[in-house]
């Protein structure tokens, strides 16, 4: 049973969280979750052994088994859900633990019970490629935020925190940058090969260009393996055609 002072602390703690934190951090209780799973597993193993030894199961035994299996399945789902939450870094973990100790530390607590994995959920967060993610982080907030998110997250916007969703400005800027980069990757190698062209020079230029192109696709743009392979092969094919045309014309 909670004391009146504990109830006041809970209200103050939650009010502070609502006022200062966008995401609510919670303890994952790894030890307790695994302890619960372990005891349910052992209980089911003993039940299985009992049934196999006696060769029968009463209605009461089956009802108990059904309840235990349901609790076991629920515990597994809960553990998986908690493990999927995003963990916070060490500095934020220390800050969170000190805050909980300030509000709820008791003289009866043993062995630092607030030491645990701290996590939070990011609901509705979409996968964003590294280029858009970098622009969302480093562009001024007035450019990175959409009008809708600026209204919904006015505190975070005022504090200069990065947005969660890609604004139209960031999306169009990335598309324009990709278009310019794609054209540049074709024009520059062709100019290099066109000036005093030779077969060795052309092959070296194509090789370096394809490697750089593949690196950018791999680390800067979020593509599947098949899309990366097709894009790189297409780019290499265009340059090879130019090499064949230039070398053939020169000979």
C-alpha positions as CSV (number, residue, x, y, z in Angstrom):
1,X,0.0,0.0,0.0
2,X,1.3,3.4,-0.9
3,X,1.7,6.2,1.7
4,X,0.1,9.6,1.1
5,X,3.6,11.0,0.5
6,X,4.3,8.4,-2.1
7,X,1.1,9.4,-3.9
8,X,2.2,13.0,-3.9
9,X,5.6,12.0,-5.3
10,X,4.0,10.1,-8.1
11,X,1.8,13.0,-9.1
12,X,4.8,15.4,-9.0
13,X,7.0,12.9,-10.9
14,X,4.4,12.4,-13.7
15,X,3.6,16.2,-13.9
16,X,7.3,16.9,-14.3
17,X,7.5,14.2,-17.0
18,X,4.5,15.7,-18.9
19,X,6.0,19.2,-18.7
20,X,9.6,18.5,-19.5
21,X,9.8,15.2,-21.5
22,X,8.3,14.2,-24.8
23,X,8.9,10.5,-24.3
24,X,8.2,8.6,-21.0
25,X,11.2,6.5,-19.9
26,X,10.6,3.3,-18.0
27,X,12.6,0.6,-16.4
28,X,12.7,-2.7,-18.3
29,X,13.1,-4.8,-15.2
30,X,15.3,-7.4,-17.0
31,X,16.0,-9.4,-13.8
32,X,12.3,-9.6,-12.8
33,X,11.2,-10.4,-16.4
34,X,13.6,-13.3,-16.7
35,X,12.9,-14.4,-13.1
36,X,9.2,-14.6,-14.0
37,X,9.9,-16.5,-17.2
38,X,12.2,-18.9,-15.4
39,X,9.7,-19.8,-12.7
40,X,6.9,-20.3,-15.2
41,X,9.1,-22.6,-17.3
42,X,10.1,-24.7,-14.3
43,X,6.4,-24.8,-13.2
44,X,5.4,-26.1,-16.6
45,X,8.3,-28.6,-16.7
46,X,7.2,-30.0,-13.3
47,X,3.5,-30.2,-14.5
48,X,4.6,-32.1,-17.6
49,X,6.7,-34.5,-15.5
50,X,3.7,-35.0,-13.2
51,X,1.3,-35.8,-16.1
52,X,3.8,-38.2,-17.7
53,X,4.5,-40.0,-14.4
54,X,0.8,-40.4,-13.4
55,X,-0.5,-40.9,-16.9
56,X,-3.6,-38.9,-16.1
57,X,-4.8,-35.3,-15.6
58,X,-7.8,-34.2,-13.6
59,X,-10.1,-31.3,-14.6
60,X,-8.6,-29.1,-11.9
61,X,-5.0,-30.0,-13.2
62,X,-6.0,-29.1,-16.8
63,X,-7.5,-25.8,-15.6
64,X,-4.3,-25.0,-13.7
65,X,-2.3,-25.9,-16.8
66,X,-4.4,-23.7,-19.0
67,X,-3.9,-20.7,-16.7
68,X,-0.1,-21.3,-16.4
69,X,0.3,-21.7,-20.2
70,X,-1.6,-18.4,-20.7
71,X,0.6,-16.6,-18.2
72,X,3.7,-18.1,-19.8
73,X,2.6,-16.9,-23.3
74,X,1.7,-13.5,-22.0
75,X,5.1,-13.2,-20.2
76,X,6.9,-14.0,-23.4
77,X,5.0,-11.4,-25.4
78,X,5.5,-8.8,-22.7
79,X,9.2,-9.6,-22.6
80,X,9.6,-9.3,-26.3
81,X,7.7,-6.0,-26.4
82,X,9.9,-4.5,-23.7
83,X,13.0,-5.7,-25.4
84,X,12.0,-4.0,-28.6
85,X,11.9,-0.6,-26.9
86,X,14.7,1.8,-27.6
87,X,17.3,2.0,-24.9
88,X,18.7,5.3,-23.7
89,X,22.4,6.2,-23.4
90,X,24.5,6.0,-20.2
91,X,24.3,9.7,-19.4
92,X,20.5,9.8,-19.7
93,X,20.2,6.5,-17.7
94,X,22.2,8.0,-14.8
95,X,20.0,11.1,-14.9
96,X,16.8,9.0,-14.9
97,X,18.0,6.9,-12.1
98,X,18.9,9.9,-9.9
99,X,15.5,11.4,-10.6
100,X,13.7,8.3,-9.5
101,X,15.9,8.0,-6.4
102,X,15.1,11.6,-5.5
103,X,11.4,11.0,-5.6
104,X,11.1,7.4,-4.4
105,X,14.2,6.3,-2.6
106,X,13.4,4.5,0.6
107,X,15.5,3.5,3.6
108,X,14.2,-0.1,3.1
109,X,15.5,-0.3,-0.5
110,X,18.3,-2.9,-0.9
111,X,21.1,-3.1,-3.5
112,X,20.2,-0.1,-5.7
113,X,16.8,-1.3,-7.0
114,X,16.6,1.6,-9.5
115,X,19.6,0.1,-11.4
116,X,18.0,-1.4,-14.6
117,X,17.8,-1.0,-18.3
118,X,15.9,2.2,-19.2
119,X,14.0,2.4,-22.4
120,X,11.2,4.3,-24.2
121,X,9.0,3.7,-27.3
122,X,9.0,5.8,-30.4
123,X,5.5,5.2,-31.8
124,X,4.9,5.8,-35.5
125,X,8.6,6.5,-36.3
126,X,9.3,5.7,-39.9
127,X,12.6,4.5,-41.4
128,X,14.4,7.5,-42.8
129,X,17.5,7.4,-45.0
130,X,20.8,8.8,-43.7
131,X,20.7,11.9,-46.0
132,X,17.3,13.0,-44.8
133,X,18.1,12.2,-41.2
134,X,21.3,14.4,-41.4
135,X,19.4,17.3,-42.8
136,X,16.6,17.0,-40.2
137,X,19.3,17.1,-37.5
138,X,21.5,19.9,-38.8
139,X,19.2,22.2,-40.6
140,X,17.6,25.1,-38.7
141,X,14.3,24.0,-37.0
142,X,12.3,26.5,-39.1
143,X,13.4,24.7,-42.3
144,X,13.4,21.1,-40.9
145,X,10.0,21.1,-39.3
146,X,6.7,20.9,-41.2
147,X,3.9,23.2,-40.3
148,X,1.9,20.4,-38.7
149,X,4.7,19.0,-36.6
150,X,5.7,22.6,-35.6
151,X,2.2,22.9,-34.1
152,X,2.2,19.5,-32.5
153,X,5.7,19.7,-31.0
154,X,6.0,23.4,-30.2
155,X,8.2,22.8,-27.2
156,X,10.7,20.7,-29.1
157,X,10.6,23.1,-32.0
158,X,11.4,26.0,-29.7
159,X,14.3,24.0,-28.1
160,X,15.8,23.2,-31.5
161,X,15.3,19.5,-31.3
162,X,15.3,17.6,-34.6
163,X,11.9,16.7,-36.0
164,X,10.4,13.2,-36.2
165,X,8.9,13.4,-39.7
166,X,10.4,14.6,-43.0
167,X,9.1,18.0,-44.0
168,X,8.3,18.8,-47.7
169,X,11.3,21.2,-47.8
170,X,13.7,18.5,-46.6
171,X,12.2,15.9,-49.0
172,X,12.4,18.2,-52.0
173,X,15.9,19.3,-51.1
174,X,17.1,15.7,-50.9
175,X,15.4,14.8,-54.2
176,X,17.1,17.8,-55.9
177,X,20.5,16.9,-54.4
178,X,20.1,13.3,-55.6
179,X,19.2,14.5,-59.1
180,X,22.2,16.9,-59.2
181,X,24.5,14.2,-57.8
182,X,23.3,11.6,-60.3
183,X,24.0,14.0,-63.2
184,X,27.4,14.9,-61.8
185,X,28.4,11.3,-61.6
186,X,27.7,10.9,-65.3
187,X,29.1,14.2,-66.6
188,X,32.4,14.4,-64.7
189,X,33.7,10.9,-65.7
190,X,32.7,11.6,-69.3
191,X,34.6,14.9,-69.3
192,X,37.6,13.3,-67.8
193,X,37.6,10.5,-70.4
194,X,36.9,12.9,-73.3
195,X,40.0,15.0,-72.6
196,X,43.0,13.3,-74.2
197,X,41.2,10.0,-74.0
198,X,43.0,6.7,-73.8
199,X,41.8,3.2,-73.1
200,X,43.8,2.9,-69.8
201,X,42.6,6.4,-68.6
202,X,39.0,5.6,-69.4
203,X,39.0,2.2,-67.7
204,X,40.6,3.7,-64.5
205,X,38.1,6.6,-64.5
206,X,35.2,4.1,-64.9
207,X,36.5,1.9,-62.1
208,X,37.0,4.7,-59.6
209,X,33.6,6.3,-60.5
210,X,31.7,3.0,-60.0
211,X,33.4,2.4,-56.7
212,X,32.5,5.9,-55.4
213,X,29.0,5.5,-56.7
214,X,28.6,2.2,-55.0
215,X,29.9,3.6,-51.7
216,X,27.4,6.5,-51.8
217,X,24.5,4.1,-52.5
218,X,25.5,1.8,-49.7
219,X,26.0,4.4,-46.9
220,X,24.0,7.5,-47.9
221,X,20.8,6.1,-49.4
222,X,18.6,3.4,-48.0
223,X,18.2,0.8,-50.8
224,X,17.7,-2.9,-50.8
225,X,20.5,-5.2,-52.0
226,X,18.8,-5.8,-55.3
227,X,18.2,-2.0,-55.9
228,X,21.9,-1.3,-55.1
229,X,23.1,-4.0,-57.5
230,X,20.8,-2.9,-60.3
231,X,21.7,0.8,-59.9
232,X,25.5,0.1,-59.8
233,X,25.3,-2.2,-62.8
234,X,23.3,0.4,-64.8
235,X,25.7,3.2,-63.9
236,X,28.7,1.0,-64.9
237,X,27.0,0.0,-68.2
238,X,26.4,3.7,-69.2
239,X,30.1,4.5,-68.6
240,X,31.3,1.4,-70.4
241,X,29.2,2.3,-73.4
242,X,30.8,5.8,-73.4
243,X,34.2,4.2,-73.1
244,X,33.5,1.9,-76.1
245,X,32.2,4.9,-78.2
246,X,35.1,7.1,-77.3
247,X,37.8,4.5,-77.8
248,X,36.2,3.3,-81.1
249,X,35.9,6.9,-82.4
250,X,39.5,7.6,-81.5
251,X,40.8,4.5,-83.2
